[in-house]
Amino acid sequence: MKIPLKIMLVFLVSAVLFLPETLHAADLFSWTDENMVAIEGGRTILGSPEDEAWREPDETRHTVSVSPFLISRYEVSQSEYELVSGSNPSFFRGGNLPVESLTWYEAVVFCNALSQQEGLEPAYVINGESVVWNRDASGFRLPTEAEWEHACRAGSSTPFSTGPFISASESDYFGTYPYTIEDHYFSQDELETAPGVYREKTVPVDSFAPNDFGLYNMHGNVSEWCFDYYGSYSATSADPSGPESGYLRVCRGGAWNDFAKHLRSAYRSAVPPDDRLPGRGFRLVRNVK
């Protein structure tokens, strides 16, 4: 039976209007040129000063140099992850929400798969749980800890890229526990940032204002896997990438269920690479061509 042209047009328009969210998210794909932000190289100060509130002992302040690199404007979304891997491990579901509940190993496998899809040389040689980084490869990869903090700070030296404090209107975290509330349980009128909303879930990857480098959700939403093994900061000052061996991997940025003190630019989290939680995701990095 021949379908009238008018009915066919109505069908096509309806199909466009009701495309699933995973397709509407396509304009946010973080591997596209417009969404890979160029970060200038140079010397940068990492870690926290000794008088920073709730500073941890492993945040030794030090100066490093980083080469120029490209970093994704957004955390990898569920749409992106599913398009490349064919699966979605996330607890909170939504195309524009960050992919989470994935292991460090799954993140590096995704990086290689995306590189192959885009005709780039994969950054990692993967043999079971052995992962070797080819630093000269053109493909996608996880940021080093130094690259991540440099990108997060965006030129700032304060605890957050937003300044001395961060509010629940600027980031997705356990908003009823703002920065330094531990020191002001009984004097909350002295807080610079009042307790705010606790959303109890992730938010879309383009939520809130970006930092001065144009990067979204470097603080909160999901904590982000870095390449480095966790350990004392390396004595190497040029493009450091953590200890040569170890077990725990570094995560940075804090998540939707973290207190504000764990969102600080200098805060370091050490996590087993096979661990998966709904507060952990990642973003992409590439070498500058």
Buried (B, 14 or more C-beta within 10 A) or exposed (E): EEEEEEEEEEEEEEEEEEEEBBEEBBEBBBBEEEBBBEBEBEEBBBBBEEEBBBBBEBBBBBEBBBBEBBBBBBBBBBBBBBBBBEEBBBEBEBBBBBBBBBBBBBBBBBBBBBBBEBEBEBBBEBEEEEBEBEEEBBBBBBBBBBBBBBBBBBEBEBBBBBEBBBBBEBBBBBBBBBBBBEEEEEEEEEBEBEBBEBBEBBBBBBBBEBBEBBBBBBBBBBBBBBBBBBBEBBEEBEBBBBBEEBEBBBBBBBBBBBBBBBBBBBBBBBBEBEBBBBBBBBBBBBBEE
